[in-house]
Amino acid sequence: MISEKLHVALNDQLNFEFYSAHAYLAMAAYCTDQDYDGFANFFLVQAEEERFHAMKFYNFLSDMGQRVTIAEFPSVKNDFTNILEVFETALKHEKEVTRRIYNLSDIALDEREHATMAFLKWFIDEQIEEESTFDTLISKISRIQNDANAIFMLDSELASRKFVAPAE
């Protein structure tokens, strides 16, 4: 049985995942405005992925007999100086997601709530991938940021990214 503390924390993370989707939509909108359609696609896919994550929390809470509550969230950042700042902001956000997932895991571990610990393992693995992806793209953008041709090539590469829901 999930404690009230863990229930509230899981529900809060569900809402944070929806907030993350909005943050990535704002980043996509900035990229679109700057005519970076591939970068925009990257963040649109990222937003779809975050909604998928939110629904994993929704389904888990529901399966555990817990009430889901959808909350409002703060405004997201819409203005950026350049494409590098967009990705640095995204990495900072992913590091916050990782911190929050670790906190949830700590609560579940303290409470010996094994079903939640098993559920959160997927997210821990996912966060390794998320941070690595953003670290790699920041490295690439940092190296090429003044090379319009290289930015164009990376933008074109990211245009092919698609969301594929992982097999359960």
HUHUPE-V613585 format. One record per residue. N is the residue number from 1. SS is DSSP state (~ for helix, > for strand, _ for the rest). PHI is phi as a letter, one per 20 degrees, with the letter a starting at -180 (* if undefined). BURIAL is 1 if it has 9 or more other C-alpha atoms within 8 Angstrom, else 0. Layout:
n->N ss->SS phi->PHI burial->BURIAL
n->N ss->SS phi->PHI burial->BURIAL
This chain:
n->1 ss->_ phi->* burial->0
n->2 ss->_ phi->e burial->0
n->3 ss->_ phi->f burial->0
n->4 ss->~ phi->f burial->0
n->5 ss->~ phi->g burial->0
n->6 ss->~ phi->f burial->1
n->7 ss->~ phi->g burial->1
n->8 ss->~ phi->f burial->0
n->9 ss->~ phi->f burial->1
n->10 ss->~ phi->f burial->1
n->11 ss->~ phi->f burial->1
n->12 ss->~ phi->f burial->0
n->13 ss->~ phi->f burial->1
n->14 ss->~ phi->g burial->1
n->15 ss->~ phi->f burial->1
n->16 ss->~ phi->f burial->1
n->17 ss->~ phi->f burial->1
n->18 ss->~ phi->f burial->1
n->19 ss->~ phi->g burial->1
n->20 ss->~ phi->g burial->1
n->21 ss->~ phi->g burial->1
n->22 ss->~ phi->f burial->1
n->23 ss->~ phi->f burial->1
n->24 ss->~ phi->f burial->1
n->25 ss->~ phi->f burial->1
n->26 ss->~ phi->f burial->1
n->27 ss->~ phi->f burial->1
n->28 ss->~ phi->f burial->1
n->29 ss->~ phi->f burial->1
n->30 ss->~ phi->f burial->1
n->31 ss->~ phi->f burial->1
n->32 ss->~ phi->g burial->1
n->33 ss->~ phi->f burial->0
n->34 ss->_ phi->e burial->0
n->35 ss->_ phi->m burial->0
n->36 ss->_ phi->d burial->1
n->37 ss->~ phi->f burial->1
n->38 ss->~ phi->f burial->1
n->39 ss->~ phi->f burial->1
n->40 ss->~ phi->f burial->1
n->41 ss->~ phi->g burial->1
n->42 ss->~ phi->g burial->1
n->43 ss->~ phi->f burial->1
n->44 ss->~ phi->f burial->1
n->45 ss->~ phi->f burial->1
n->46 ss->~ phi->f burial->1
n->47 ss->~ phi->f burial->1
n->48 ss->~ phi->f burial->1
n->49 ss->~ phi->f burial->1
n->50 ss->~ phi->f burial->1
n->51 ss->~ phi->f burial->1
n->52 ss->~ phi->f burial->1
n->53 ss->~ phi->f burial->1
n->54 ss->~ phi->g burial->1
n->55 ss->~ phi->f burial->1
n->56 ss->~ phi->f burial->0
n->57 ss->~ phi->f burial->1
n->58 ss->~ phi->g burial->1
n->59 ss->~ phi->f burial->0
n->60 ss->~ phi->f burial->1
n->61 ss->~ phi->g burial->1
n->62 ss->~ phi->f burial->1
n->63 ss->~ phi->f burial->0
n->64 ss->_ phi->e burial->0
n->65 ss->_ phi->m burial->0
n->66 ss->_ phi->d burial->0
n->67 ss->_ phi->f burial->0
n->68 ss->_ phi->e burial->0
n->69 ss->_ phi->c burial->0
n->70 ss->_ phi->e burial->0
n->71 ss->_ phi->d burial->0
n->72 ss->_ phi->f burial->0
n->73 ss->_ phi->c burial->0
n->74 ss->_ phi->f burial->0
n->75 ss->_ phi->f burial->0
n->76 ss->_ phi->d burial->0
n->77 ss->_ phi->f burial->0
n->78 ss->_ phi->d burial->0
n->79 ss->_ phi->d burial->0
n->80 ss->_ phi->c burial->1
n->81 ss->_ phi->f burial->0
n->82 ss->_ phi->a burial->0
n->83 ss->~ phi->f burial->1
n->84 ss->~ phi->f burial->1
n->85 ss->~ phi->f burial->1
n->86 ss->~ phi->g burial->1
n->87 ss->~ phi->f burial->1
n->88 ss->~ phi->f burial->1
n->89 ss->~ phi->f burial->0
n->90 ss->~ phi->f burial->1
n->91 ss->~ phi->f burial->1
n->92 ss->~ phi->g burial->0
n->93 ss->~ phi->f burial->1
n->94 ss->~ phi->f burial->1
n->95 ss->~ phi->f burial->1
n->96 ss->~ phi->f burial->0
n->97 ss->~ phi->f burial->1
n->98 ss->~ phi->g burial->1
n->99 ss->~ phi->g burial->0
n->100 ss->~ phi->f burial->1
n->101 ss->~ phi->f burial->1
n->102 ss->~ phi->f burial->1
n->103 ss->~ phi->f burial->0
n->104 ss->~ phi->f burial->1
n->105 ss->~ phi->f burial->1
n->106 ss->~ phi->f burial->0
n->107 ss->~ phi->f burial->1
n->108 ss->~ phi->f burial->1
n->109 ss->~ phi->f burial->1
n->110 ss->~ phi->g burial->0
n->111 ss->_ phi->e burial->0
n->112 ss->_ phi->l burial->0
n->113 ss->_ phi->e burial->1
n->114 ss->~ phi->f burial->0
n->115 ss->~ phi->f burial->0
n->116 ss->~ phi->f burial->1
n->117 ss->~ phi->f burial->1
n->118 ss->~ phi->f burial->0
n->119 ss->~ phi->f burial->1
n->120 ss->~ phi->f burial->1
n->121 ss->~ phi->g burial->0
n->122 ss->~ phi->g burial->0
n->123 ss->~ phi->f burial->1
n->124 ss->~ phi->f burial->1
n->125 ss->~ phi->f burial->0
n->126 ss->~ phi->f burial->0
n->127 ss->~ phi->f burial->1
n->128 ss->~ phi->g burial->0
n->129 ss->~ phi->f burial->0
n->130 ss->~ phi->f burial->1
n->131 ss->~ phi->f burial->1
n->132 ss->~ phi->f burial->0
n->133 ss->~ phi->g burial->0
n->134 ss->~ phi->f burial->1
n->135 ss->~ phi->g burial->1
n->136 ss->~ phi->f burial->0
n->137 ss->~ phi->f burial->1
n->138 ss->~ phi->f burial->1
n->139 ss->~ phi->f burial->0
n->140 ss->~ phi->f burial->0
n->141 ss->~ phi->f burial->1
n->142 ss->~ phi->f burial->0
n->143 ss->~ phi->f burial->0
n->144 ss->~ phi->d burial->1
n->145 ss->_ phi->g burial->1
n->146 ss->_ phi->e burial->0
n->147 ss->_ phi->d burial->0
n->148 ss->~ phi->g burial->0
n->149 ss->~ phi->f burial->0
n->150 ss->~ phi->f burial->1
n->151 ss->~ phi->f burial->1
n->152 ss->~ phi->g burial->0
n->153 ss->~ phi->f burial->0
n->154 ss->~ phi->f burial->1
n->155 ss->~ phi->g burial->1
n->156 ss->~ phi->f burial->1
n->157 ss->~ phi->f burial->1
n->158 ss->~ phi->f burial->1
n->159 ss->_ phi->f burial->1
n->160 ss->_ phi->e burial->0
n->161 ss->_ phi->f burial->1
n->162 ss->_ phi->c burial->0
n->163 ss->_ phi->e burial->0
n->164 ss->_ phi->c burial->0
n->165 ss->_ phi->f burial->0
n->166 ss->_ phi->f burial->0
n->167 ss->_ phi->f burial->0
n->168 ss->_ phi->e burial->0
